[in-house]
Structures are given as C-alpha cells and as structure tokens.
Amino acid sequence: MPQKPWLTPLDHQLLSALADSGTLVDACRQIGIGRDRGVYRIRRLERGWKRPVTRSTRGGGGAGGTHLTAFGRRLLRSAGAGPDEGPPGGWNRLTGIYRGGRPPVVELTGGVRLVVAFRGRPGAKVRLRISPDALLVAPGRFPSSARNVLRARVVELRPRGLGRVEVTFRTHGVRLRALLTESSVRALGLRPRVASYLYLKATAVRPERGRRTAGLTPS
C-alpha cells in the first residue's frame, strides 16, 4: 500500500491560513513562505493522497480565491494528532540551556546557540524538538527572515520514500536532519562532507511536549 504523505507543521499552518484567508497568496504571506513553496506543499499532498485538497474560484471583476475542498477540511481537522506522531524518521530532539535575552536563545553543545520564540527560566535545562521539514538548506548565505543560520557539513543521506531524502548534517557536534526532495539533493550536490548552510526560523524551535518542562514559563 502506498505511503501517504505526513502532514507537516508547515502544511498544517498553510491549510489553516487558507481556511481563514481564502487566497493562496494571503495564506503564504501569513505564514512567511513564498507562493511557489505553498503550491508545492499543496501539490505534494494531492499527489500523495490522490485527492484534491484545494479548489480555485473566480469572482466578479477578476477576483477569485483558493479554498479547501471537503477532503482538505477533513485533512486539516485530522491534523491535531498528526504533528505529535512525528515526521518520517522522527523529530530532531536536542537538549540545551535556556539563556534568555532579546531575542531569547538556547545554548547547545559546542557553543551552538539557537534563537527561540518561547519563554523560559534563564539557566534552566530545556528539551527541544525541530521538524526536519523546517530546515531550509542552501549552498551559501542569502538574506532571510530566519533567525538561525548554521554552517554545517553533510554526514549521511537516507531515502524516506515519496521522492524525499533525509540528510543528516553536523555543526559543532550537533546533528540535525533535514527532509529534502531528491531533486533538491541533486541540485545542491549534497553528499557526505559537503558544506552547506541551514536556515531555521525561531518559531520552528519548540519545547518538547510530554516531557519535563520545568525550565519553561507560561507564554
């Protein structure tokens, strides 16, 4: 039986924004991604499920929109448990020390510091989780809204089905896994020991749920 695509946190945000805004451009703007990336995320879901997730409408004077289909709405409603089940291969799980500041950061081994968007108690140990889908990989530096930019090297590549590859990177002793398409891996020339840059938004670095979170404060 073909493997169905996992609804990633980014997919969930996109479908939720579409349900509210009714246009793909507005939905992508709300969650901070480009329209082309939004189209790719939706097409990926539709190819995997072999069902339409959205439908386009035309309005008077050239106005129109993009709306969720009945299946798209069911997919969104069922997504409550999806992200907690984890992506293919599991979450990136890390432990560090919350240092606070503006912006707040969590310090990992090797002096790696991740900017985060949650509050905690300075000096407390916190456990983090990061979806491999949240990591953007590039061969060099470029202007970006991502608060975390890490130079890393490829450790290994592993196929994950549906034309995707899990690429493990290492930066100062910290390992992070990214989920990329096979075409992206080829275009970036990724192979063991190749240097790359990892871009990660602060909101994608989340406190681990279901474990001790004594270092966190109510948000």
N, C-alpha and C positions, 0 to 999 in steps of 0.2 A: 504494500500500500504506500503511495507517495507520501513523503513527509510534508506536512502543512507548515507554512511559514509562521514562526513565532511572532506575535505582536509585540514589538519592542516598545520601550517607553516613548521613543520619538514617534512611532506610529500612533500610539495612544494619544499623545499630545496633538498630533496632526488631525486625527479623526475628531477629537473633542473640539478643536478650534474650527473645523469645518462645520460641525453641528451648530456652532454658535454664529459663525460669520456668514456662511452660505457662499463664500467665494474662495477659491484656492489661493489667490494672491494674498488676500487678507489673512487667511489661516496661516500661510507660511510666514508672513510678516509677524504675526503674533508670537510664533514660537522661534523666530530668529533663523529661519533657513530660506534658501532661495527656491523660487518656483520650480526649477528643474529638479531639485532634490525632492520636493514634495511630489511631483509627478512620478519620479522613480519609486518612492516609497509606496504609493498607491498601486502602481502597475505591478510591483513585486507581490503585493498581497493578492491582487486579482489573478496573476499568473499561478500563484501557489494554490489558491482556493478554487480557481476556475469559476469565479463568480464576480459580477460587477460590484464594486464597493462604493462607487460614486456614480452620479449621473449629472450631465450638464443640461442647463435650461437656457432658453433665450427669452429676453423680455422686450418690452416696447422700447423703441429708441436705441436699440443695440445693446441694452443692458441684459445681463444674464447672470448665471451663477453656477456653482458646483455644490451638489447636495449629496448626502449619504443615501444610498439605497436602503431598502428594508434589511438586506443582508449586512450592509455596512453598519447600520444601527445595532443589529444583533451582535456583531463582532465587537463593537465598542462597549456594549453592555456586559459582554462576557469577559472583557479585558481586566476586570477587577482583580482576578486571581492570576492572570497571565504573567505580569511582570515579576511577581513574587516567586513564580515557579522557576524563573531564571532563563536566560538565553541559552542557545546551544553551546555546550562546553562550560556553562556556569558563569557566575559573576567574577569580575576582578575583586578580590577581597583583600583589604590592606588594613594594617593597624599602625596608628601614629599618635603623636601628642598634639593636642589642640593648643595653639599658641595665641589665638585671638588676634587682635589688631584690626586695622582698617586698610584693606579687606582682611577678614579672618583667614588664617591658614592652619593646615595640619602638617606637622613635620614628620616625614617618614625616615626610614634608614638611609644612610648615605648622604643626609642633608637635603634630600628631595623635599620640597615644600609645595603643597597643593593649596591653591586658593579655593575656599568653600563658601557656600551660601547659607550655612546653618550656624546657630549659636551654640557655644559650649563653654565649659569651665576651663580657663587657661591652666595648662599644666596637666590636664586630665588625659588619660588614655582613651582613644576613641577607635571604633572599628568602622571601616568604610566599605562601601561596595560601589562598583562602577560597571555599567554595562559595556561589553566590548563594542557594541554598536555606537556608543557615544564618542569613541575616539576617532578623530579625523587624522589621516596620515598624509604627509606631504614630503617632498624631497628637500625642501628648504623653507626659509622663513617667508611669511607674507602677512599683510595687515589682516587682522581678525579680531572679532569680539571675544574670542576665547581667552579666559584669564590665565589658563595654564598652557604653557608651551614647553615641551620637554624634548631634548635631543636624545635619541635612543638608537640602539642597533638591533637588527632582527636576530632572534635566537633560533626560531623554527617556524615552519608553516605546516598547517594541518587542514585537510579538506573537511568541510562541515555540511556538505550537501546543498542542493538548490543553487549551485554555482557560487558558493561562498567559501572563503578560506579564513581560518583562524590564524592570525600572525602574532607570534609572541615576541615582544620587544623587551630589552633590558636597559634601564637607565640608572646608573649609580647603585646597582644591586637590587633595584626594584623591578619586578617583572609585571608587564601589562599586556593583556591580549586584546587585539582588535579584530573585528569581523569585517572583512572586505569582500568585494566581488572578485571573481577570477580575473576579469578584465582589468580591474584596478591594480591587482597584484602584478599583472604583466606590464601595464603602463608605467608603474612606479619602479619596475625592475627589482622587486623585493626578493631577497634570498638571504640566507644566513650571513651575518656580519655587515650587511648593507646599513649605512647610517640614514636615519630619517628623522623627521620632526613629528611629534604627537601634539595635537591640539585638543583641548578638553575644557568645556565650559564649567564654571564653578557650580552651577546648578546640577550638573551630572554627577558630582561627587556627593554621595548621600550617606548618611549614618546608617549603619547596619540595623535592620529591624529584627526583632525576635531574639536578640542577644542583650547582654548587659550594656546599658547606655547611661551609666552613672555620670559620665562626663558631659552629658548634654543638658541644656536648659530649655524650657518651653519656648517655642517660637511664636 
